[in-house]
Amino acid sequence: MPRRPNILVFMTDDHGQWASGCYGNREVRTPTIDSLAGQGVRMARAYTPSPVCSPARACFFTGRLPSQHGIHDWIHEPSPFGKAHPGLRGQTTLAQLLQASGYHTTLSGKWHCGESWVKQPGFDRWFSYNNFQFPHKGKIQFSDEGRIVEHVGHQSTAITDHAVKVLRERDRSRPFFHFVGYVNTHTPLVDQPERLVHQYRSCDFADVRRESFSPAHGHINIGWTGDEATHREWMAQYYAAVSFIDHQMGRVIDEVDNAGELDNTLIVYTGDHGHINGQHGFATKGNGTVPQNFIDESILVPCVMRWKEGLAAGHVEDAQVDHCDLFQTLLDAAGAPLDEATAKRLNSPGASYLPLIRGDKNAAKAWRDAYFGDYGNARCIRTDRHKLVRRYPGPNGSFGDELYDLSSDPRERENAIANPAHAATLATLSRRLDDHFAKYEDPARSGKPIASQPRCSEYEPWVIRPWERKK
């Protein structure tokens, strides 16, 4: 059996799975991410439980769905709503569980699960934002153990510098859990290193399928302008952001290597949710439309991991997994599974896929055959062939449900919800979706009655009326 590993997790904001070399993109350069995949495991169908940042990150840290942990949209921390939101206050997190199991636990960069300027329980060392994650380059304030410090320049450099410093100064009598959060791929797509942007300005961006907007997805929030010059610059900045993150990751991993601890460090790279850059005729993610969407590019995330002493190299796993599963997988790898009382209290829908990626055929046979998503007053189930999105009443009233036959409509352009040929499928998926949330949701934190939940920001898609959004 391998030793208890160190755990190093990189989570990037707004990185679509499609924008990585190891996932088939022919132009973006991601040598660090690709090397992790080549020396370890690539999850081909990794999903986020919620296609927007704060709830997605909370799913990773708690192993729970938004309708369990209660964060239903991105927390706009500078606003009165964001400052007042309870976040994960009083809830059990991965950091607390690993700390209790003997890990030295640290964070550098984006947290975004409430009160980023406050050192959160379970962390021995804390370096996050004062209250806002911008600009990408310029003057930005960080919270270093609650002390506000200012950095001038590329913020990712400061995050990496801190991560390297923490790894050098940590308590070496304990294994470490270090979480690093970068945001370069988040809009606004500006201010990436010019040496990288320049390399991408001449690209074809042939792996980005630009399409017209389908009426099946409601109203456009952030529309695609059709301006070719704007599109190309935005894409060059986005690809440069991915490569810049990849480079910064390399610096952190090199520090682990320099310390002689690389082979027994479980390194994970993932995104909090996916991203859309013109595919489907719009941009961003789950809140890129009104009502909110669960389009595949919004929910598919990169997830690669390397652990030489614990995982075979070159494995590609096709099972549908998500951040709740990753929560359980890291605890399993750390030898810190949930005790019976904690497991009952958390009621996590996730399961460890460590046996799965180690080639356990029984684990593969028993793995679930569906993805379940949760964003505000909308829920989703996705199987290999179908996707159903159910919507519940909110301040904007009720929007229609969506059903896609992915075998004949993989681009999710034709809503088949009213097609009688799909009546049996609709009934089956509806029942499975209802049963799943009946088993796992916390009625006090559920997004189904979204008006009863604390506001996260002034921009929630179920509060702002469609005609007030940019068309």
QUISUL-V87304 format. One record per residue. N is the residue number from 1. RES is the residue in one small letter. SS is DSSP state (alpha for helix, beta for strand, coil for the rest). PHI is phi in whole degrees, -180 to 180 (999 if undefined). Layout:
n: {N:N}
res: {RES:RES}
ss: {SS:SS}
phi: {PHI:PHI}
This chain:
n: {1:2:3:4:5:6:7:8:9:10:11:12:13:14:15:16:17:18:19:20:21:22:23:24:25:26:27:28:29:30:31:32:33:34:35:36:37:38:39:40:41:42:43:44:45:46:47:48:49:50:51:52:53:54:55:56:57:58:59:60:61:62:63:64:65:66:67:68:69:70:71:72:73:74:75:76:77:78:79:80:81:82:83:84:85:86:87:88:89:90:91:92:93:94:95:96:97:98:99:100:101:102:103:104:105:106:107:108:109:110:111:112:113:114:115:116:117:118:119:120:121:122:123:124:125:126:127:128:129:130:131:132:133:134:135:136:137:138:139:140:141:142:143:144:145:146:147:148:149:150:151:152:153:154:155:156:157:158:159:160:161:162:163:164:165:166:167:168:169:170:171:172:173:174:175:176:177:178:179:180:181:182:183:184:185:186:187:188:189:190:191:192:193:194:195:196:197:198:199:200:201:202:203:204:205:206:207:208:209:210:211:212:213:214:215:216:217:218:219:220:221:222:223:224:225:226:227:228:229:230:231:232:233:234:235:236:237:238:239:240:241:242:243:244:245:246:247:248:249:250:251:252:253:254:255:256:257:258:259:260:261:262:263:264:265:266:267:268:269:270:271:272:273:274:275:276:277:278:279:280:281:282:283:284:285:286:287:288:289:290:291:292:293:294:295:296:297:298:299:300:301:302:303:304:305:306:307:308:309:310:311:312:313:314:315:316:317:318:319:320:321:322:323:324:325:326:327:328:329:330:331:332:333:334:335:336:337:338:339:340:341:342:343:344:345:346:347:348:349:350:351:352:353:354:355:356:357:358:359:360:361:362:363:364:365:366:367:368:369:370:371:372:373:374:375:376:377:378:379:380:381:382:383:384:385:386:387:388:389:390:391:392:393:394:395:396:397:398:399:400:401:402:403:404:405:406:407:408:409:410:411:412:413:414:415:416:417:418:419:420:421:422:423:424:425:426:427:428:429:430:431:432:433:434:435:436:437:438:439:440:441:442:443:444:445:446:447:448:449:450:451:452:453:454:455:456:457:458:459:460:461:462:463:464:465:466:467:468:469:470:471}
res: {m:p:r:r:p:n:i:l:v:f:m:t:d:d:h:g:q:w:a:s:g:c:y:g:n:r:e:v:r:t:p:t:i:d:s:l:a:g:q:g:v:r:m:a:r:a:y:t:p:s:p:v:c:s:p:a:r:a:c:f:f:t:g:r:l:p:s:q:h:g:i:h:d:w:i:h:e:p:s:p:f:g:k:a:h:p:g:l:r:g:q:t:t:l:a:q:l:l:q:a:s:g:y:h:t:t:l:s:g:k:w:h:c:g:e:s:w:v:k:q:p:g:f:d:r:w:f:s:y:n:n:f:q:f:p:h:k:g:k:i:q:f:s:d:e:g:r:i:v:e:h:v:g:h:q:s:t:a:i:t:d:h:a:v:k:v:l:r:e:r:d:r:s:r:p:f:f:h:f:v:g:y:v:n:t:h:t:p:l:v:d:q:p:e:r:l:v:h:q:y:r:s:c:d:f:a:d:v:r:r:e:s:f:s:p:a:h:g:h:i:n:i:g:w:t:g:d:e:a:t:h:r:e:w:m:a:q:y:y:a:a:v:s:f:i:d:h:q:m:g:r:v:i:d:e:v:d:n:a:g:e:l:d:n:t:l:i:v:y:t:g:d:h:g:h:i:n:g:q:h:g:f:a:t:k:g:n:g:t:v:p:q:n:f:i:d:e:s:i:l:v:p:c:v:m:r:w:k:e:g:l:a:a:g:h:v:e:d:a:q:v:d:h:c:d:l:f:q:t:l:l:d:a:a:g:a:p:l:d:e:a:t:a:k:r:l:n:s:p:g:a:s:y:l:p:l:i:r:g:d:k:n:a:a:k:a:w:r:d:a:y:f:g:d:y:g:n:a:r:c:i:r:t:d:r:h:k:l:v:r:r:y:p:g:p:n:g:s:f:g:d:e:l:y:d:l:s:s:d:p:r:e:r:e:n:a:i:a:n:p:a:h:a:a:t:l:a:t:l:s:r:r:l:d:d:h:f:a:k:y:e:d:p:a:r:s:g:k:p:i:a:s:q:p:r:c:s:e:y:e:p:w:v:i:r:p:w:e:r:k:k}
ss: {coil:coil:coil:coil:coil:beta:beta:beta:beta:beta:beta:beta:coil:coil:coil:beta:coil:coil:coil:coil:alpha:alpha:alpha:coil:coil:coil:coil:coil:coil:coil:alpha:alpha:alpha:alpha:alpha:alpha:alpha:alpha:alpha:coil:beta:beta:beta:beta:beta:beta:beta:coil:coil:coil:coil:coil:alpha:alpha:alpha:alpha:alpha:alpha:alpha:alpha:alpha:alpha:coil:coil:coil:alpha:alpha:alpha:alpha:coil:coil:coil:coil:coil:coil:coil:coil:coil:coil:alpha:alpha:alpha:alpha:alpha:coil:coil:coil:coil:coil:coil:coil:coil:coil:alpha:alpha:alpha:alpha:alpha:alpha:alpha:coil:coil:coil:beta:beta:beta:beta:beta:beta:coil:coil:coil:coil:coil:coil:coil:coil:coil:coil:coil:coil:coil:coil:coil:beta:beta:beta:beta:beta:coil:coil:coil:coil:coil:coil:coil:beta:beta:beta:beta:beta:beta:beta:beta:coil:coil:beta:beta:beta:beta:beta:beta:beta:beta:alpha:alpha:alpha:alpha:alpha:alpha:alpha:alpha:alpha:alpha:alpha:alpha:alpha:alpha:alpha:coil:coil:coil:coil:coil:coil:beta:beta:beta:beta:beta:beta:beta:coil:coil:coil:coil:coil:coil:coil:coil:coil:coil:coil:alpha:alpha:alpha:alpha:alpha:alpha:alpha:coil:coil:coil:coil:coil:coil:coil:coil:coil:coil:coil:coil:coil:coil:alpha:alpha:alpha:coil:beta:beta:coil:coil:beta:coil:coil:coil:coil:alpha:alpha:alpha:alpha:alpha:alpha:alpha:alpha:alpha:alpha:alpha:alpha:alpha:alpha:alpha:alpha:alpha:alpha:alpha:alpha:alpha:alpha:alpha:alpha:alpha:alpha:alpha:alpha:alpha:alpha:alpha:coil:coil:coil:coil:coil:coil:beta:beta:beta:beta:beta:beta:beta:coil:coil:coil:coil:beta:beta:coil:alpha:alpha:alpha:beta:beta:beta:coil:coil:coil:coil:beta:beta:coil:coil:coil:coil:coil:alpha:alpha:alpha:alpha:beta:beta:coil:beta:beta:beta:beta:coil:coil:coil:coil:coil:coil:coil:coil:beta:beta:beta:beta:beta:beta:beta:beta:alpha:alpha:alpha:alpha:alpha:alpha:alpha:alpha:alpha:alpha:alpha:coil:coil:coil:coil:coil:coil:alpha:alpha:alpha:alpha:alpha:alpha:alpha:coil:coil:coil:coil:coil:coil:coil:alpha:alpha:alpha:alpha:coil:coil:coil:alpha:alpha:alpha:alpha:alpha:alpha:coil:coil:coil:coil:beta:beta:beta:beta:beta:coil:coil:beta:beta:beta:beta:beta:coil:coil:coil:beta:beta:beta:beta:beta:beta:coil:coil:beta:coil:coil:beta:coil:coil:coil:coil:beta:beta:beta:beta:coil:coil:coil:coil:coil:coil:coil:coil:coil:coil:coil:coil:coil:coil:alpha:alpha:alpha:alpha:alpha:alpha:alpha:alpha:alpha:alpha:alpha:alpha:alpha:alpha:alpha:alpha:alpha:alpha:alpha:alpha:alpha:coil:coil:coil:coil:coil:coil:coil:coil:coil:alpha:alpha:alpha:coil:coil:coil:coil:coil:coil:coil:coil:coil:coil:coil:coil:coil:alpha:alpha:alpha:coil:coil:coil}
phi: {999:-69:-67:-62:-86:-66:-129:-121:-115:-106:-128:-99:-86:71:-98:-69:-56:-65:-98:-143:-61:-71:-100:106:-72:-89:-117:-73:-104:-135:-63:-71:-61:-63:-68:-61:-65:-70:-94:-147:-127:-117:-86:-72:-128:-94:-125:-97:-69:-149:-85:-154:-64:-59:-63:-64:-65:-64:-63:-63:-76:-113:72:-126:-76:-55:-75:-112:-89:90:-98:-112:-153:-67:-85:-83:-63:-72:-85:-56:-62:-66:-66:-87:-66:-70:58:-104:-56:84:-102:-86:-117:-56:-62:-64:-67:-71:-62:-65:-88:108:-84:-86:-115:-143:-139:-130:108:-74:-111:60:-114:106:53:-61:-79:-107:-62:-86:-57:97:-108:-78:-142:-137:-147:-137:-83:-64:-155:-152:-94:-121:-86:-68:-140:137:-90:-139:-101:-114:-105:-103:59:92:-90:-81:-126:-110:-120:-121:131:-71:-65:-64:-64:-66:-64:-66:-56:-67:-60:-64:-62:-63:-66:-75:-99:-68:-75:-81:-81:-124:-67:-111:-119:-124:-110:-121:-118:-104:-132:-56:-77:-83:-61:-76:-86:-145:65:-79:-56:-61:-61:-85:-59:-57:-65:-96:-66:-96:-72:-84:52:-70:-88:-106:-85:-82:-135:-78:-78:-93:-60:-61:-100:85:-107:-77:-92:-111:-77:-93:-69:85:-76:-63:-65:-64:-60:-66:-66:-63:-66:-61:-65:-66:-63:-62:-62:-61:-67:-65:-60:-57:-66:-63:-57:-58:-62:-68:-64:-62:-65:-64:-64:-59:-82:76:-117:-64:-68:-109:-117:-82:-104:-123:-118:-153:-116:-70:-160:-84:-157:-123:-126:111:-59:69:83:-150:-137:85:-153:-62:-98:-79:-134:-121:-75:-60:-120:-126:-58:-52:-64:-78:-108:-79:-126:-69:-152:-127:-148:-128:-156:-58:-79:-125:-136:-73:-85:83:-84:-115:-107:-97:-63:-78:-130:-145:-68:-66:-68:-63:-53:-69:-65:-67:-63:-64:-63:-78:68:-131:-64:-66:-73:-59:-67:-67:-61:-66:-69:-73:52:-70:-79:-80:-141:-68:-103:-59:-60:-62:-82:-97:90:-70:-68:-66:-64:-65:-66:-87:-67:-64:-109:-148:-100:-124:-125:-152:-142:60:-96:-137:-135:-141:-128:-130:-105:-60:-109:-130:-135:-120:-117:-103:-122:-120:-59:-146:-57:-85:92:-113:-103:-73:-81:-133:-136:-124:-93:-71:-73:-104:-138:-65:-91:56:-108:-119:-74:-99:-60:-99:-79:-62:-65:-107:-61:-67:-62:-59:-65:-66:-66:-61:-65:-65:-64:-63:-65:-62:-74:-63:-78:-112:-68:-101:-54:-76:-122:-67:-85:-61:-93:-61:-66:-87:-96:-63:-67:-97:-161:-90:-118:-62:-68:-95:-111:-72:-74:-53:-75:-92:-90:-65:-93}
